């Protein structure tokens, strides 16, 4: 009995698959439009994943950049030692290095190399003493970073602060905005593709109305009637996912080639990462879900419901 | 002689469309297993509506219908297929799938039920032999005559051995000679034990046969 049922299940499965393939071919242009619309929405989600996975390390990198605290003139060694202790007490600071006025000038001289001779004409050392701070890796929230920087600039010995705070915050905001825009457009396009698939399936249902009537008449269960259409939607979603991945790959190589040197110069990123198997699986599953759901929608219309 | 038992019972059945259009009014009838019954009436008398109630294509406005021991008013939508697997239906316009061959049209019923290829071949060939079309298995519906198309529809209706065969004006589109052949086919099927309920507007069809007839007039039973 069980074996007979399993056999029947297999027969039904192959029937659904064949029927879905047939519907897919008959669909023609509307099927192609459905696949392209899914591919467009999934492409945006691919871009979202690419931007997120590649710019997040940039943000982390930016946070690792040292912050320089310039000290006021005429600070006593006692005040410097007191400040050093205070800075060491901050959990946000992993390391604080004191750079005296003389060291700062030496450093500058080394930077200028052969032009360092220009500095010989100076009557006094104009460079201030400073503290170079390495920030803790836990300090990821831009708001926390901002409040920490304001605490630093309020210290009485500190004249000014130079560091990544402002642009980390800007970069973080930009990243958030890019993510949000991609996600919003992706979501809107996903909903649009859902309806395009639904209307494609709706057309197929209309084309096969007589056959469906006969199927129901001879005792087909509602799922037996629906499954070929759901399979068709799943196939469209899967193909849309594949197309999105192919386009992303092409864009990745074109983009990577062009922009890699720039990214290396600005952010110090040596290579842009592509998707891992997890992301590829996610995109395909998303395509399948959108396709399947879009195919179920027409059956929620009363004229296509069970009778 | 076997004791009779009802295969169809209707109790005070009413069917109203769009609120006030009365299609059936207080229908009470009983059809025994193995009977051949005509449902006679002019166009608009309610024959098709009554048929459609029996395979739950329509629901009653009030009243109860028992088919093969089951109250079909209480049947959930998702369980209608169970009722339809016990009933064969033949229409005036045949309702064959034009893109499938004669064999595939008949096999469709068994495919839906998940039968094996061997069983499908055996039963479909037997059904087509029964209607005299075993030599036209590979033809498409458009390549055979109207009478032959109706025979295919009959083969499809009986291939799963239904307990009840409903035929709605099955000879309506056929000439006199083809009609006689089709009627003989229904009689043969009935003699093999299947209950047949046939709707017709043609009194001549009924007069030539020695079977019970139920007359419908404006949705009401006129007389048995």
Interface residues (C-beta under 8 A of the other chain):
Chain A: X7 X8 X9 X11 X12 X15 X210 X211 X213 X214 X215 X216 X217 X218 X219 X220 X221 X222 X224 X305 X306 X307
Chain B: X55 X56 X57 X77 X78 X80 X81 X82 X84 X85 X89 X95 X97 X108 X109 X111 X112 X113 X114 X115 X116 X156 X160
